[in-house]
Amino acid sequence: MSLIQLDKLMKHYPMGDTMVRALDGVDLSIKSGEFVSITGHSGSGKSTLMHLLGCLDRPTSGRYMLDGQLVSHLSDRSLAQVRNRKIGFVFQTFNLIQRTSAIDNVAVPLFYGRQSNVGEKSRKALERVGLGPRATHKPSELSGGERQRVAIARAIVNEPKIILADEPTGNLDTRTGKQIMDIFHELHRAGVTVILVTHEMDVAVQAERVIRMRDGNIIDDRRVDDSTRSELLSGVMLPAVEQDPGPDRSPPPIAKPVGM
Amino acid sequence: MFFLRVCLMSFRSLFVHPLRTILATLGVIFGVAAVVAAMAILEGMSSRILGGFESLGSNKIFVMPNIERRSGRMVGSFDSLDLDDADAIGRCNAVARAMPQISNPGALVKFRSKSTNADVSGVTEVHADMNNQEMQDGEFISAANVQGSASVVVLGSKIKEELFGGRPAIDEKIKITGIRGSRTFTVIGVFAPKGNVGRSDADRQICVPITTAMDKLYGTDSVHVILAEARSPTDADIDQAKEEIAQTLRRRHKIRAGQQDDFQVQSQKDMVTQFSQVTGILKVVFYSIAGISLFVGGIGIMNIMLVAVTERTREIGVRMAMGAQRSDVLKQFLIEASVVSFFGGTIGVIVGWGLANAIETVTRLFETTTTMTSVVIALTMATTTGVISGIYPAWKASRLDPVEALRYE
């Protein structure tokens, strides 16, 4: 059975006079333990999809089944509970609380889950990302890579089913970015479902499956192996789009979806 | 646990912007300081004055001329009581004894080149006993002194000290200046130090026979007050004595039923009640001032909380993503607002206490008393202010959309 099952998921919202179709009927199934990348340019709908997958928002229409539970129309209260128990977020800008120490940052989800043994669990999560000795440091005293590792510890402290990472290496140099990706690989090996949202194809192809989006639709969804990896990286699948990777706010040229 | 952790978290966030916290809580600090200082002063004044009343003895009844202001005009006269009234009151069945008295605060007294101001009291031989005044030296005015209008004087301990220092005063001659000019008196006694009686300092008092005071110093036939004692301090005996005194005086002054009395009769208890009413009003005034100050303080706190909510929009988004309920966010900001104002309140208590002590040291009029009650009231008011002014900002924070909040730069 799928861990995540989306049926005709739509998200429309008004912007000025027009209705923006941020998601236009997405069907998607992700199994437990998969490592999936969602990629696409700005405006492709990948952020909206991530917000919906993360239960931060509700779809305009369609169904979202998460771990056997229909979550697309839950109350704010229940959505908060789902986020707390089943989802761990990692953000591009780390989003740590500056005033408090690394270990207190890691403890935040435990705190809202009204859990006991907070100190012990937080310390273990920090040790898992190799930051045990830095527990009492404030975010301002840590390097970018270390901050992101604190954020990952915070995401995994509640032992969620899913890690949702939004451009986790976007603010890091290549070497540090690789270290962070290694942690995701480790979590994946340990059985956690990892969903990575990124516009960088060389990051995306490190997952076992790459989903490409454009204009609110999935245009490509494939397993990554040696041949598809080089295709994805070279951009031969969608030459007009993939020649210039990176944030691009101009409307994407029309291209036929492939592989759906 | 949740509550404690939020309190701790809020407490830490106070020190992220210490100056901002102090400025925002200034209103609360002043409000609380005002309450604590005012209450300490009021409490100190009350216990001094009430203590003074008590030292008089609780079976005392004061008979005074009745003077009222009616639409701006004085009604009644200052000279409705005389020595014969005092004798008549003394003969009442319910009255143990009575004493007429005239008093003149701040009269000039001189011994050779030294001079000072004293409260001159014209009294009879029972004065020392009625006011529980002990003699330190010499003796008190006798009945013969009163009958013979003798020019003798008994000095309060401070006056003796000021005029004579360490030297003996008995049999020395001093000059007292009254309306009729300066007269020479022989010192026959010195009181032991006593402190306050009623509203005046007994140690600055000098006593002369009332007849002498009336004839030689002030040239008057009337007395200022007649001090009477009921047979016992029970309410029944005091009321009976008051009634009998009133009837005696009405008869003597030929006041018909329905006519306005030209005198008033008050027991010590009546005066304490009146005083309590006055302090009660003062308390209301002080609490109102504090209330206004706290209201302003509340606006300050609301302001800083609104700033905090805007500033921490992204943090709120992150907390929501981590599973914070809207109610958690609400509680968190409410608790933070109360912690801020409680903190301000605590500083206010310290400032108020310091202020009261400073006033005590500078004026030396009375001992201030900071009571636990006023501290608890002030802190409760401060914390309530915090909660009330935190409601809107906290509600605003809790209604944020997690997606929007996470996007906030």
Interface residues (C-beta under 8 A of the other chain):
Chain A: H51 G54 L56 D57 D76 R77 A80 Q81 R83 N84 R85 F89 F91 N95 I97 R99 T100 V108 P109 F111 Y112 G113 R114 R154 N158
Chain B: M1 F2 R5 M9 R12 S13 V16 R314 E315 G317 V318 R319 M320 A321 M322 G323 A324 Q325 R326 D328 D401 P402 V403 L406
